[in-house]
Structure formats: C-alpha cells, structure tokens
Amino acid sequence: MPLPVNIDEYVSYIVMNDEELRDQHVSPAVIQRLHRLRGLYAYWLQFPDKFERDILQQDISLFGVGRAQAYDDVRLVQILLGNMQQATRNFMRWKINQDLEADLRTARRQGDYRSVASLEKVRVMNNRTDKEDEPETNYDRIPLFGVVFTSNPSALNIPGYDNEASLRKDIIAMNKRYSREIENEKEFTDYEEVEEDGAGTDI
C-alpha cells in the first residue's frame, strides 16, 4: 500500500534534476517515483484526450507498478501539476518558453537572425516582460469575517419567535417539562444490587 507523501516536498522536488535531488539527500525510491510522475505528465500532455484510467494503465504497463501505486501516482500528478484539462497559464507559458528556446538555438546555429528577432519578440509577448507586473494580492490583509457573540437566543431566527422574551419563556417551560420527565424515569428505573462479596450473578 502506498505510503502518505509530503506534498510540499514533492512540489519542490518535481522541478529539480537528479543531481540536485541527490544533493538534497532524496531517497532513490522518491527519485524513481519523480521519474514516473514526469513520464506520466509528459504522456498526458502528448495525448490530452486520455482519461485517468488510460494514464493509470500507462503507469502499470510502462513502469511495472501495482494498481494501488498507480492510482496514487495519478492522484499525485494531478495535485502537483494540475489536471490536464485545466492546465494553468503559468505552465503553458513555461512550455512555450521551452519550445522557443529550442527554436532559437536552431535559428542561431543556422545564422537565421531574422527568425531569431521574430522569436525573441514572441518570447517577450509570451512572458509579458514589456508590461508592468500585475499587483500581487495581499492575502494577509484580507479582513476576517467578524463574529459577534451573543446570549440572545432570538439571534437563531427560529420561526414564530420575534423577540427574546417569548423565546426564553418557552425555553424555561421546556426545561421544566423535560427535567420533570427525566426525574420520573429515574424513579422507576430497575436496578439490581450487587453483593460486595461477589456472591451475585456471574456476568
């Protein structure tokens, strides 16, 4: 059965290469799993119309893991890298940058500087480095929802009670009624005395 994982650790590990992972003293088993997660993600990107069951089967057949482990791998891929049908803008920007880098290397190697200039323009647009950064949301400054404590039972908005006095009157009446019923039940409760010397009925 797959062991629980530290999601925060995997979030940091997923972008590291093997050398960096070894420097962080990451166990070989975790490194091997990271390889599987990246492989599954790459496969899902290549075939975005695949369903979870297809990715599950790919994990089992390609990496030879058990079904329980494969289920856990697919779940972790979705948590770490996002559901493929809802790829984030940041990831797509990163992917475009990777493709642009490859094209730029090819264009420079071939001396095609017109294409280099065009690709650089596309990269600027993709990364929006020609625009001001969007202001960050200061989540720590969001005011907390105010809670006001009260002993007024009418704050419960029970239908039929429009003021505190009428509600409290019924509360007192119900307390008396049910307290009396409980006391009456106690009077008629059957019980059996147990002798201290253990001579009573065996249990």
N, C-alpha and C positions, 0 to 999 in steps of 0.2 A: 504494500500500500504506500503511495507517495507520501513523503513527509511534508508537513507545513513549511512554507518558504517565507522568507522575509522579502516582501515586495519592494521595499525601499532599496535593499541591497541589489536586487535584480535590475531595478531601474538604472542604477549606476553602473552595474557590470555589463549591461547589454551593449553599451557603446564602446567598451574597451576591447583592445586586441588581446591576444593570448599572452603576450609579454607583460602587458600592463596588469592583466589578471593574476599572473604568477607573482608579480611584484606585490600585489595586494594579498598574497597568500590564499588565493581562492582555490578550493579543493579541485582536483582533476574531475571529480564527478559533476561539480557545478559547471566547470568549463565545458565539459562534454554536453551538458544539458543546454547551455547557451548556444552551442553549435546547432543543436536540434531546433531550438526556438528560432534562430536566424534562418535556418533552412526552411522551416515551415512558413515563416513570414515571406521569404522570397518566393516560395512556391505559390502562396496565396496571392501575392502581387502579380505574378505571371498569369494566374488563372483566377481573376477576381470573381468569376461566376460560380466558383466552387463553394459548396456548403461546408458546414462544420464537420459533418460526417466524412466528407471527402478528405479534409485535412487530417482528420483522425486516422483514416485508413492509410494516408500517405506517411504519417509518423510511424505507424506499426510496420508497414512494408519496407520503408526506406531505412529506418533506424533500428528496427527489431525490438521495439519496446512493447510491454504489455498494454492491454486495453486501458486499465486504470491509469497507468502512467501517461498514455496518450491523451486521455481525457484531461488530465491535469496540465499537460503541455499546451493543449489547445486553449484551455482557460487562461493560462498564464500569458500566452501570445496575445490574446485579446486584451488582457489587462495592461500589459506592458506597452504594446504597440498600437492598440486601438482596433476596433472592429474594422475589417477591410472595407465594408460598405460605408463607413463613416470616417475615412482617412482624414486626419487633421491637416489644416492648411500649412502648418509648420513642417510636417513630414513631406508633403508634396513639394514644398519649396526646397527642402533638402535634396529630394530625389532629382528635381530639375537641375539643381546645382551640380550634382554628381554627373549628370549627363552632359551639362555644359562644360565641365572640366575635361571630360574625355574628348569632346569635340574641339575644344580649344587646343589641347595638346596635339591633336591630329592636324589642325589648321596651321599651327606654328611650325610643326615638323615639315609640312608641305610648303611653307612660305606663303600661305594664303592669308595675307594680312587684312584683306577686305573682310573675309569671313571672321577673322579674329575681332575686328572692330565691331562687326554686327553682333557677334556672340557676347561680347563684353556689354553692349547696350542691353541685350536681353537679360544678362545676369544682373545688371543694375536695376532693371524693371522688376525682375523676379524677387530680388532682395529688398526692393524699395529703399535703397540707400540714397536715392535722390529726394526722399521725402522726410519730413520730420517724424521722429519716433512718436508713436501713439502714447498718450499719457497712461501710466500704469494705474490700476485700480488699487487704492489703499484699503485693503480689506480690513485691516486692523482699526480703521477709523469708522467703520460702519457701526452706527449706534445699535446697541442691543435692544431687543423688544422689552419695553417697560412692563414689569409685573407689579401690580398693586395688590397687596394682601388685605383682606377684609374679613371680619367676622359676621358680616351681614349675609344671612342665607338667601335673601331675595336676589343676590347677585347671580344665583344659579339660573334665574329666569324660568322657574318652574311654572307651567301654565296654571292659571287660576289664582296665583298669589301676586298681587300687585304692590304689596308693601311688607315690610319686615315684621310688623306686629302680628298680622294674620298668620304668617308662616311660622313664627316662633310659637304661637299659641297651639298650632296643630302639632308641632314637634314635641312640646311638653305633654300634650294629650297622648300622643303615640308612645312616648317614653313610659308614661304611667301604665298604659294598657298592656304593652308587651312586657314590661318589668313584672307586672302582676301575674301575667300568664306564665312567665318563666318560674316565678316563685311557686305557683300552684303545681307546676310539673315536678318541681323538686320534692314537694311533699309526698307525691305518690310514686316516686322512683323506687323500684325494687332494688334491694341490695342484699348481700349475703355476708354475714360476719365470717371472718377468717380467724380461726383459733391460732394463738401465738405459738403453741407447741407443735404446729404442723399436722395436727390430727384431722384437719379439714379435708375436703375433697381434693384429690390429686388433679393437677392440670397438665 
